[in-house]
Amino acid sequence: MTDVVVEQVVVDPVTVRCGDQILVGGQVFTVRDMRALPRGGKRLDFHDGTSFTMRPTTVLWASRPRRLRRR
């Protein structure tokens, strides 16, 4: 059996993942897809149809589900 916990993580263009819930301007967006951009940036596409460009130096808070295995 597994339990799921939500952890808060700091993400940048290298560590962001699909499914992360990103806090931008006080609103929460869930990352649906992303594309690499020149010079180390990423374009994040969200489930609501909006997008956000992360520059190489952008750092954001994200919520990420993590499964815990119970013994």
PADORO-19860 format. One record per residue: y, x, z negated of N, C-alpha, C in turn; residue in one letter; chain. Coordinates in pm, whole numbers, padded with zeros to 5 digits, always signed. Example, Ala and Ser with C-alpha at 12.3 -4.5 7.8 and 13.67 -1.06 7.14 Angstrom:
PADORO-19860
+--------+--------+--------+--------+--------+--------+--------+--------+--------+------+------+
:    n.y :    n.x :    n.z :   ca.y :   ca.x :   ca.z :    c.y :    c.x :    c.z : code : unit :
+--------+--------+--------+--------+--------+--------+--------+--------+--------+------+------+
: -00569 : +01319 : -00780 : -00450 : +01230 : -00780 : -00330 : +01320 : -00780 :    A :    A :
: -00225 : +01285 : -00708 : -00106 : +01367 : -00714 : +00003 : +01290 : -00787 :    S :    A :
+--------+--------+--------+--------+--------+--------+--------+--------+--------+------+------+
END
This chain:
PADORO-19860
+--------+--------+--------+--------+--------+--------+--------+--------+--------+------+------+
:    n.y :    n.x :    n.z :   ca.y :   ca.x :   ca.z :    c.y :    c.x :    c.z : code : unit :
+--------+--------+--------+--------+--------+--------+--------+--------+--------+------+------+
: -00118 : +00084 : +00000 : +00000 : +00000 : +00000 : +00125 : +00089 : +00000 :    M :    A :
: +00230 : +00046 : +00068 : +00353 : +00124 : +00072 : +00470 : +00039 : +00027 :    T :    A :
: +00564 : +00104 : -00036 : +00690 : +00042 : -00072 : +00798 : +00106 : +00013 :    D :    A :
: +00904 : +00031 : +00038 : +01015 : +00084 : +00117 : +01137 : +00091 : +00027 :    V :    A :
: +01202 : +00206 : +00025 : +01328 : +00222 : -00046 : +01434 : +00260 : +00056 :    V :    A :
: +01556 : +00229 : +00026 : +01666 : +00266 : +00114 : +01741 : +00379 : +00047 :    V :    A :
: +01753 : +00490 : +00119 : +01825 : +00605 : +00066 : +01956 : +00624 : +00140 :    E :    A :
: +02055 : +00676 : +00070 : +02183 : +00708 : +00131 : +02179 : +00854 : +00174 :    Q :    A :
: +02213 : +00879 : +00300 : +02210 : +01016 : +00353 : +02340 : +01044 : +00428 :    V :    A :
: +02375 : +01170 : +00435 : +02488 : +01214 : +00516 : +02433 : +01253 : +00652 :    V :    A :
: +02492 : +01199 : +00759 : +02444 : +01229 : +00893 : +02554 : +01290 : +00978 :    V :    A :
: +02512 : +01370 : +01073 : +02600 : +01428 : +01174 : +02533 : +01406 : +01308 :    D :    A :
: +02589 : +01453 : +01419 : +02525 : +01428 : +01549 : +02383 : +01484 : +01562 :    P :    A :
: +02348 : +01583 : +01483 : +02215 : +01642 : +01489 : +02113 : +01559 : +01411 :    V :    A :
: +02154 : +01500 : +01299 : +02058 : +01434 : +01208 : +02055 : +01282 : +01217 :    T :    A :
: +02147 : +01220 : +01290 : +02149 : +01074 : +01301 : +02023 : +01026 : +01374 :    V :    A :
: +01970 : +00910 : +01335 : +01849 : +00854 : +01396 : +01870 : +00708 : +01435 :    R :    A :
: +01792 : +00663 : +01532 : +01791 : +00520 : +01563 : +01741 : +00446 : +01440 :    C :    A :
: +01802 : +00333 : +01411 : +01766 : +00254 : +01294 : +01854 : +00282 : +01174 :    G :    A :
: +01928 : +00394 : +01175 : +02020 : +00423 : +01065 : +02128 : +00316 : +01062 :    D :    A :
: +02169 : +00280 : +00942 : +02282 : +00189 : +00925 : +02401 : +00274 : +00886 :    Q :    A :
: +02500 : +00278 : +00976 : +02616 : +00366 : +00963 : +02735 : +00286 : +00913 :    I :    A :
: +02811 : +00345 : +00822 : +02934 : +00284 : +00772 : +03052 : +00343 : +00848 :    L :    A :
: +03120 : +00258 : +00928 : +03236 : +00302 : +01006 : +03349 : +00203 : +00980 :    V :    A :
: +03459 : +00253 : +00927 : +03575 : +00167 : +00903 : +03546 : +00051 : +00810 :    G :    A :
: +03458 : +00070 : +00713 : +03426 : -00035 : +00618 : +03325 : -00137 : +00669 :    G :    A :
: +03275 : -00120 : +00791 : +03175 : -00209 : +00847 : +03045 : -00134 : +00868 :    Q :    A :
: +02934 : -00207 : +00853 : +02802 : -00147 : +00870 : +02750 : -00179 : +01010 :    V :    A :
: +02703 : -00076 : +01081 : +02647 : -00091 : +01214 : +02509 : -00026 : +01215 :    F :    A :
: +02413 : -00088 : +01285 : +02279 : -00033 : +01297 : +02264 : +00034 : +01433 :    T :    A :
: +02223 : +00161 : +01432 : +02209 : +00239 : +01554 : +02089 : +00190 : +01635 :    V :    A :
: +02114 : +00145 : +01757 : +02009 : +00097 : +01846 : +01963 : +00207 : +01941 :    R :    A :
: +02059 : +00284 : +01994 : +02029 : +00388 : +02092 : +02136 : +00495 : +02082 :    D :    A :
: +02108 : +00612 : +02133 : +02209 : +00718 : +02135 : +02186 : +00811 : +02252 :    M :    A :
: +02296 : +00876 : +02294 : +02291 : +00969 : +02405 : +02365 : +01096 : +02366 :    R :    A :
: +02308 : +01209 : +02405 : +02375 : +01338 : +02382 : +02496 : +01351 : +02474 :    A :    A :
: +02600 : +01409 : +02421 : +02722 : +01434 : +02498 : +02745 : +01585 : +02506 :    L :    A :
: +02828 : +01628 : +02600 : +02858 : +01771 : +02609 : +02921 : +01823 : +02479 :    P :    A :
: +02900 : +01948 : +02450 : +02957 : +02017 : +02335 : +02906 : +01965 : +02200 :    R :    A :
: +02787 : +01905 : +02198 : +02722 : +01869 : +02072 : +02754 : +01733 : +02013 :    G :    A :
: +02823 : +01648 : +02084 : +02852 : +01515 : +02035 : +02740 : +01417 : +02068 :    G :    A :
: +02752 : +01294 : +02018 : +02657 : +01188 : +02052 : +02730 : +01056 : +02062 :    K :    A :
: +02686 : +00974 : +02157 : +02737 : +00838 : +02168 : +02633 : +00746 : +02106 :    R :    A :
: +02672 : +00672 : +02003 : +02583 : +00580 : +01935 : +02608 : +00440 : +01987 :    L :    A :
: +02502 : +00370 : +02025 : +02512 : +00230 : +02065 : +02451 : +00147 : +01952 :    D :    A :
: +02524 : +00042 : +01912 : +02482 : -00040 : +01800 : +02422 : -00172 : +01848 :    F :    A :
: +02351 : -00241 : +01760 : +02285 : -00366 : +01794 : +02383 : -00476 : +01836 :    H :    A :
: +02507 : -00471 : +01788 : +02602 : -00576 : +01824 : +02672 : -00549 : +01957 :    D :    A :
: +02634 : -00439 : +02026 : +02691 : -00409 : +02157 : +02806 : -00310 : +02155 :    G :    A :
: +02856 : -00277 : +02038 : +02964 : -00179 : +02031 : +02906 : -00038 : +02033 :    T :    A :
: +02993 : +00059 : +02052 : +02948 : +00198 : +02054 : +03048 : +00283 : +01977 :    S :    A :
: +03005 : +00404 : +01943 : +03086 : +00496 : +01864 : +03052 : +00637 : +01910 :    F :    A :
: +03154 : +00719 : +01929 : +03131 : +00857 : +01969 : +03144 : +00948 : +01848 :    T :    A :
: +03037 : +01022 : +01820 : +03039 : +01122 : +01714 : +03073 : +01256 : +01777 :    M :    A :
: +03178 : +01319 : +01730 : +03212 : +01455 : +01772 : +03122 : +01552 : +01696 :    R :    A :
: +03114 : +01677 : +01740 : +03026 : +01773 : +01671 : +03058 : +01789 : +01522 :    P :    A :
: +03181 : +01762 : +01481 : +03219 : +01780 : +01340 : +03219 : +01650 : +01261 :    T :    A :
: +03183 : +01537 : +01323 : +03181 : +01408 : +01253 : +03068 : +01403 : +01152 :    T :    A :
: +03102 : +01358 : +01031 : +03003 : +01341 : +00924 : +03023 : +01201 : +00867 :    V :    A :
: +02914 : +01124 : +00858 : +02920 : +00986 : +00809 : +02810 : +00961 : +00707 :    L :    A :
: +02829 : +00855 : +00627 : +02723 : +00806 : +00538 : +02636 : +00708 : +00613 :    W :    A :
: +02507 : +00712 : +00587 : +02414 : +00618 : +00649 : +02310 : +00573 : +00546 :    A :    A :
: +02257 : +00454 : +00566 : +02144 : +00404 : +00489 : +02021 : +00418 : +00577 :    S :    A :
: +01914 : +00469 : +00516 : +01792 : +00494 : +00593 : +01671 : +00449 : +00511 :    R :    A :
: +01588 : +00360 : +00568 : +01467 : +00320 : +00495 : +01366 : +00434 : +00489 :    P :    A :
: +01299 : +00443 : +00376 : +01195 : +00546 : +00360 : +01076 : +00482 : +00291 :    R :    A :
: +00958 : +00507 : +00345 : +00836 : +00450 : +00288 : +00780 : +00539 : +00179 :    R :    A :
: +00745 : +00477 : +00068 : +00682 : +00549 : -00041 : +00537 : +00507 : -00047 :    L :    A :
: +00450 : +00603 : -00059 : +00308 : +00570 : -00071 : +00273 : +00554 : -00218 :    R :    A :
: +00207 : +00444 : -00247 : +00161 : +00420 : -00383 : +00016 : +00461 : -00395 :    R :    A :
: -00018 : +00518 : -00506 : -00155 : +00563 : -00527 : -00232 : +00462 : -00607 :    R :    A :
+--------+--------+--------+--------+--------+--------+--------+--------+--------+------+------+
END
